[in-house]
Amino acid sequence: MQSFAKRWLISINCIAKSHGVSGDVEMKKCDIVRIVEDALQVKSGSLSVDSVAKEVPAWDSMGLLAIMSVLDEYGITFATGDTELLLSMPKIIQLFEDAGKLD
């Protein structure tokens, strides 16, 4: 029987591979995608590292507030006028990179 941690890692690897993502840095990117999926309350696997707000109905003004809240929990800060940084996964991932939260 596999440990929970090993099953979790295998599951994350499968999700990452299904989005065309591989390697250590990408695993972290996959984690960020999962964080945003949770914030938007969308089905796991429905977003990818290339997703943008205009393609996701839940990524509306309320979704932006949810993403802001989650980013704050992770210590990710940005200027109030910079909400356009929250309109795509690549830009959100860049916020994590800029904050030194991504390997």
LUMRO-217685 format. One record per atom (N, C-alpha, C, O): x, y, z; residue in one letter. Coordinates in steps of 0.001 Angstrom, whole numbers, plus 500000, padded with zeros to 6 digits. Atoms other than C-alpha are relative to their C-alpha. Example, Ala and Ser with C-alpha at 12.3 -4.5 7.8 and 13.67 -1.06 7.14 Angstrom:
<rs>
500890498810500000A
512300495500507800A
500900501200500000A
501936501181500665A
499180498810499940S
513670498940507140S
499230501090500730S
499739502198500899S
</rs>
This chain:
<rs>
500834498818500000M
500000500000500000M
500881501250500000M
501842501335500765M
499217498783500110Q
501336503437499030Q
499618500989501098Q
498474501031501551Q
500283498965499008S
501649506246501531S
499161501107499354S
499137501256498132S
500807498896500497F
499327509216501224F
500854500967499203F
500450501398498123F
499125499039500677A
502240511496500266A
500389499506498612A
500409500285497659A
499610500544501294K
503325509176497465K
498814500020499037K
498977500368497868K
501195499956500856R
499750508870496123R
499725501425499555R
499370501658498399R
500226498589500320W
499410512668496273W
500976500454498928W
500579501120497971W
498989499605500977L
502674513163494374L
499703499388498636L
499842500063497616L
500353500649501260I
501620510644491715I
498811500710499369I
498795500942498160I
501176499299500501S
498263512401491390S
500374501349499411S
499910501701498326S
499565498687500491I
499903515820491009I
500791499840498707I
500620500625497774I
499240500243501224N
502321514402488430N
499066499736498833N
499289500242497733N
500956500314501062C
499386513039486428C
499276501267499538C
499108501488498338C
500679498750500352I
497567516362486542I
500949500895499216I
500567501464498194I
499021499151500676A
500730518233485556A
500243499502498582A
500276500291497638A
499746500551501331K
501395515882482660K
498811500215499081K
498992500428497882K
501181499795500828S
497811516249481451S
499918501433499490S
499229501709498508S
499955498598500425H
498482519999481189H
501285500306499245H
501580501466498960H
498758499792500728G
501775519471479381G
501110500562500845G
502011501218500323G
499031499452499067V
503813520339482463V
500838498863500578V
500315497791500881V
499145501011499385S
506820518432483807S
501158500677500714S
501460501841500453S
498832499476499294G
509795518904486129G
499651500705501289G
498479500951501575G
500204499405498680D
510278520537489531D
499336501368499948D
498381501619500683D
500584498660500065V
509530524146488544V
498549499911499559V
497689500599500109V
501355500138500489E
506450523090486639E
499064499420501058E
497886499772501104E
500830500521498916M
505204521104489631M
499530501142500880M
498386501155501336M
500401498840499215K
505203524349491532K
498967500819499236K
498022501338499831K
500992499287500804K
503352525999488654K
498661499280500077K
497610499915500167K
501221500791499881C
500836523175488814C
499326500262501348C
498100500338501426C
500556499685498686D
500403523890492530D
499286501345499982D
498227501494500592D
500621498674500086I
499642527541491730I
498679499905499242I
497700500551499615I
501252500213500738V
497040526436489181V
498941499425500933V
497792499864500908V
500942500604499051R
495417524276491886R
499500501029501013R
498327501019501384R
500378498940499051I
495428527249494293I
498933500894499376I
497943501229500027I
500967499135500683V
493594529396491725V
498697499247499740V
497617499822499869V
501221500798500168E
491160526572490932E
499194499978501291E
497975500141501267E
500692500008498712D
490333526342494628D
499372501363500291D
498240501438500769D
500525498652499746A
489912530126494885A
498754500271499163A
497796500879499641A
501135499783500898L
487550530163491907L
498894498969500177L
497813499096499602L
500945501086499753Q
485784527021493136Q
499577499326498696Q
498395499101498438Q
500238500729501244V
486142525305489772V
500572498602500131V
501392498329501008V
499577501401499990K
486699521635489041K
501516499886499830K
502117500581499011K
498574500271500114S
490237520372489537S
500324499546498584S
499652498674498033S
499612500332501358G
491976520180486182G
499358500881498947G
499638500725497758G
500678499149500979S
489794522842484569S
500849501188499556S
500549501816498540S
499083498926500379L
492613525416484495L
501347499402499632L
501673498285500032L
498641500401500334S
496096525168483030S
500927501187500248S
500468502266500626S
499041498913499797V
499262527251483275V
499807501110498976V
500395502182499118V
500245498998501035D
498012529128480186D
498599500608500064D
498256501420499205D
501379499517499913S
494421529858481312S
499936501513500180S
500809502124500797S
500243498563499851V
493052533396481084V
498562500221500468V
497681499396500227V
501291499709499377A
490108535031482842A
498843499973499007A
497776499450499329A
501118499890500941K
488017535658479724K
499472498640499528K
498393498566498942K
500424501345500394E
487821531881479111E
499310499230501130E
498824498119500917E
500511500710498824V
486574530993482624V
498882500827500642V
499158501860501252V
501113499224499452P
483086532159483687P
500144500354501485P
499729501435501903P
499853499738498561A
483958531881487404A
501074501051500301A
501170501538501427A
498900499043499827W
486924534231486886W
499469501406499723W
500000502131498882W
500645498700500121D
484698537304487207D
500489500907501125D
501522500626501733D
499556499070498956S
484914540217489662S
500058499325501371S
500965499594502158S
499960500721498727M
484056537956492588M
501164499004500016M
501811498805501045M
498861500899500122G
486610535452491350G
501313500729500237G
502220500198500878G
498789499195499772L
489231538214491291L
500208500266501483L
501332500199501980L
499890499773498554L
488465539008494923L
500478498740500716L
501296498810501633L
499583501274499399A
488849535333495819A
501486499750499728A
502214499313500619A
498583500176500341I
492199535182493984I
500854500960500827I
501898500564501346I
499260499018499184M
493363538377495753M
500158499500501432M
501233499600502023M
499980500498498626S
492468536847499100S
500994498859500157S
501771498830501111S
499085501147499947V
494350533627498377V
501447500465499845V
502332500003500565V
498631499509500187L
497403535498497096L
500513500670501270L
501683500530501625L
499623499361498743D
497415537531500301D
500411498962501040D
501355499183501799D
499657501085499073E
497470534284502305E
501407499458499732E
502080498993500652E
498673500481500376Y
500640533321500419Y
501050501114500020Y
502193500898499617Y
499059498897499901G
502244536728501006G
500313500659498672G
501330501340498541G
499814499388501317I
501880537803497375I
499303501358500019I
498100501453500259I
500559498647499985T
501399541551497154T
500164500653498632T
501056500303497859T
499962499229501241F
500730543920494271F
499230501286500235F
498434501374501170F
500678498708499859A
499510547488493811A
498518499842499669A
498145499021498832A
501450500078500195T
495746548038493943T
499612500165498533T
498685499508498061T
500318499764501406G
495732549301490355G
500514498937499056G
500309499035497846G
499395501038500835D
497515546187489101D
499156498731499917D
499704497632499823D
500850501190500041T
494503543863489010T
500101499266498671T
499705498104498584T
499817500708501268E
495315543079485360E
501006498860500145E
501052497958499308E
499061501082499724L
498065540898486843L
499288498725500445L
499896497658500520L
500776501146499524L
495292538598488058L
499090499421498926L
498208498615499222L
500895500416501073L
493701538013484667L
500517498834499171L
499881498428498198L
499488501171500712S
495882535138483508S
500905499197500918S
501552499746501810S
499109500855499210M
497715532180484986M
501464500380499805M
502202500412500790M
498592499615500123P
501053533238483435P
500374501212500863P
501461501257501440P
499712498807499185K
500809536619485198K
499958499673501494K
500757500202502267K
500067500402498588I
499780535031488510I
501244499192500366I
501821499386501436I
498777500770499765I
502652532559488233I
501191500937500108I
502072500726500941I
498903499020499937Q
504974535513487567Q
500015500720501349Q
501089501020501871Q
500065499381498671L
503754537134490815L
500675499086501038L
501423499558501894L
499359500954499087F
504802533972492680F
501517499976499777F
502287499943500736F
498569499976500324E
508169533990490875E
500650501255500548E
501710501184501170E
499454498726499539D
508733537683491657D
500112500063501518D
501003500719502058D
499990500018498543A
507942537039495315A
500945498935500558A
501075498792501774A
499082501037499561G
510462534191495422G
499302498764500563G
499892498011501338G
500781501131499494K
507738531620496103K
500043498798499063K
499464497755499364K
499936501046500997L
508524529513493042L
501462499629499801L
502310500495499583L
498617500462500191D
511653527383492729D
500478500293498594D
501617499975498250D
</rs>
